[in-house]
Amino acid sequence: MRLEFIELPFLSLGTSGKIRTGSGFNSSDFTTEGVPLIKIGNIKNNLIDINDCSFISENKKKINLTKEDDLLIAMRGATSGKLGIVSSQFADCFYVGSIGNLGKINEKLIYRPFIKYIEQQLYDILKTEAKGTATPMVSIGMLEKFKLIIPKTKEQQEYLFELLESRKRQVGKLSTELTHQLTLVKKLRQQLLQDAVQGRFDFAQGPEEDEPASELLKKIKAALRQAQGTKKIKELPPIKPEEIPFEIPENWVWCRLGEIITLISGQDLTPSEYSDKDNFGLPYVTGASNLDKGNVILNRWTNNPKSIAIESDLLLTCKGSGVGKMAILKEKKVHIARQIMALRSSFIPNEFLKTFLELQVENFRGKAKSLIPGIDRDIVLTLTFPLPPLAEQHRIVQKLDELMQYCNEMEASIKQSQAQNEKLLQQVLREALRK
C-alpha cells in the first residue's frame, strides 16, 4: 500500500478540539473508597489502569470527570506525552491537574491502536521542546501548536501499524536470540574455568616434561615452614576421598588451599585513623566497593596500617553483599579492612589461584553466615585445591587468558548487535513517519 502523510494538529486527536486539565484536591478530599482518582501512573500501555489508585470522597463536586473513550495525556514528569484511552469501566473518574483531557478520541481520523505510535512521535517532539528543563512538562499552549505527521487515512494507519508490529516481533525474536547467545557465552566462560582447574587443556608440551606437583607441594610446605619460623603452623585435616570432586591428571596433586598460601585477614580502622587525602600514608581498601572488574579502586589512606597486603596478593571480599569479588593487587602495599582477605603465594601464579576461586564464588555465598553474609578463614584454608606442576600452571593461565579474550570479543559483538537491534524499531518508525 502506498502511504500518504498529512500534518495533523495535535488537538484533532480528540473530538472536543481543546484540552481540559484535571482538578486539584486537598488532603481532606481523599478517602479509602469513593470516586477513583486517575494519576499519571495510572496511564499504562495507552489505557487507564486504576487497580492501584487513590479515591476522592463522593461528596466532592463532580466536575471534570472522565467519559468513555476520552483521550488523556500526561503533562508533567519524565513520562510527559504518555497517552491513554478511557474504557467504559473507568468512566466517571476524577483526574489530577497534571493530566490533560482531549475529549473522546477522534475515530473518524484515527485508527485507535495507532495511538501507540502517535505517542512515540509525541515523545520525540517533547524531548526537543523540553531539552534542558529539570522537570519535563507540557503546557496547553505547547500542545495547541504541535503538528503530528500521520498516514492520511485510517486504512493507511492500520497498514502501517501492522507493518510496525510485525517488525517489532522480528526485533523481539532477534533480541531473544541475542540474549540466549550471551547466556551461552557465560556458560562457556564457566566451562573454560572448570576445564582449566581440572587439567583438561591439551598442550604440545607433554606432562612428562614437568616436575610433578607432589614435588612442588613439598617445596611450598618447606618454604612456608621456614617463613613461619618458630610460630606454630595450624594443622589442616587430611583430605577425605568424599571431598575430591573430580579426577585430575596423574602429575597433579590434591591439597588444602591453606597448605600452599599465606592468608592475611583484614582489620578495620577508626575514622580518626584514615583519610580521603592521597598524601596520608598507605591506601586503605575497605571492601567490595574498592574492587571493580579485577581492579583495586583507591579512595582512602592511612598512616596507621596494621593488616598489610602487598603487590601481587589476591584480594578476596569475605564479608558483605560483595562476597567473592576479587582483584590482584598492583599497589606496593595497602591496608585491608575486615571485609577483605589477602591470599599470598610465591609458588602459585595468582591468576591460576583466582581462576580456581572464581569457581568457588557460589559455594562461598552459600556458606556465608548470618544476616550480613561472610566467610571465615577456615572455609578458605580448608578448600580442596587441585595443584598442577608449576610450568603447567603458567601454560593454563596463558591459554585461559587467550580463550577469555575470545569470549570478551564475542560478548562485545553480541552487545553491539543488541544495541543496534534496540535502535532498529525506532529508526523504522521515524523513517515511516518522515514526510
Secondary structure, 3 states (H helix, E strand, C coil): CCCCEEEEEHHHHECCCCCEECECCCHHHEECCCEEEECHHHEECCEECCCCCEEECCCCCCCCCCCCCEEEEECECCCCCCEEECCHHHCCCEEECCEEEEEEECCCCCCHHHHHHHHHHHHHHHHHHCCCCCCCECCHHHHHHCEEEEECCHHHHHHHHHHHHHHHHHHHHHHHHHHHHHHHHHHHHHHHHHHHHCCCCCCCCCHHHCCCHHHHHHHHHHHHHHHHCCCCCCCCCCCCHHHCCCCCCCCCEEEEHHHCCEEEECCCCCHHHEECCCCCCEEEECCHHHEECCEECCCCEECCCCCEEECCCEEEECECCCCCCEEECCCCEEEECCCEEEEECCCCCHHHHHHHHHCCHHHHHHHCCCCCCECCHHHHHCCEEEECCHHHHHHHHHHHHHHHHHHHHHHHHHHHHHHHHHHHHHHHHHHHCCC
